[in-house]
Amino acid sequence: MLKVKTQDEWITRAREVFPAGGFGNFDPGIIIARGEGSRVWDENGTEYVDYLIGSGPMLLGHGHPEVMEAVLEQLPKGMTFFANNTKGIELGEAICAAVPCCEQVRFVTSGGEADMYAIRLARAVTGRDKILKFEGGYHGMSAEAQMSLAPNVQVNFPQAVPDSAGIPQGVADQMVIAPFNDLDAVASLLAEHADIAAIIVEPLQRIIPPLPGFLQGLRALCDRHHVLLIFDEIVTGFRLAYGGAQERYGVVPDICTLGKVIGGGFPLAAIGAGAEIMRHFDKAAVGADGWLMQLGTLSGNPVAAAAGLKTMEVLRRDGVYDHLRNTGESLQTMQSEALQKAGIAHQICGDPTLFDIYFTARDCLDYRSAKHSDAEINTIYNKVLRDNGVFKSPGKLYPSLAVTDDDLAVTQRAVEKAVAALSV
């Protein structure tokens, strides 16, 4: 096998076997060699403070010793069984105890898979076909989810715009698209379309917070029209609070999806709801016509379940979420103050546990308003951050519990250099 020594060599090698040179997830121009605590190192040995944290699941940081101990204890007992196992059962119990809408759960492997099943479950329960989603909302890679996620053209609501090739027109016909944070638009669409099975929503859409009363309004509208409310909590679950967005915002959906944190860094996600809804996964309870088939080779994987259980145990400890929020607030403040001092228009958008900057003077309320006034400003800002040891997505910053005062100091220096670059 070819011996590879440098990051550039790895990048060349990746281009030979992967379309666009990568896994499809993140910038293929960087190859991560390892992670430890709050830091990652690339294949050239460059060290970064990690605010990507695997796109969210590493809330405790990389290689948390208690999570590692739980995983290493499980590995010699078996890696996967395609059968019930005690760790998966215990994790199911812990999730149901924590998340208000969950009386029962079913495990899958990825968040996108969970969202796909949640949509199918809503259709099975209601006997209706259409789904209302919000423009800019991300719900995985299913055909339904790839409608109006990031449309390049603005069309009139509620028309759906596919974000991918290979999706039949029939899928678009079953999707009703609304602007986030606009209750009047949702009310109008529900009145017009009597065949909507569910509204699926990220309670914090990407990094756009719900306006006061918006989620409560969705709940009321769903009740009035006998429509199910699905919270996609793949990102927000166990991040915004231990009980997720449902605890943080005080609104309980009919169905929710969970992922990232509940797997402790391993592939695991879940669909959860009340027992009456979840009985559609039980053929003996609802019969063949109402049954929702669901299975997966790695569903309920005991290694992932062990990691998730230990992660959740750590998150239940006193002061954990206060610490996470304090870290996020420090990161928000250092950036906002530096940008204000330089006179650069910006909005800090999101929650202290998950946020980023839009370089704009206007309020960011939905997909169409949450834009940079000049995308090149964001590109320069994030490039200078990375060049100075800060690793993050161009559109999100995930604080973790592993972030230290030294990490904040590194970040502060990088932010000052990034702001200086914008001021030239």
Disulfide bonds with the S-S distance in Angstrom:
none
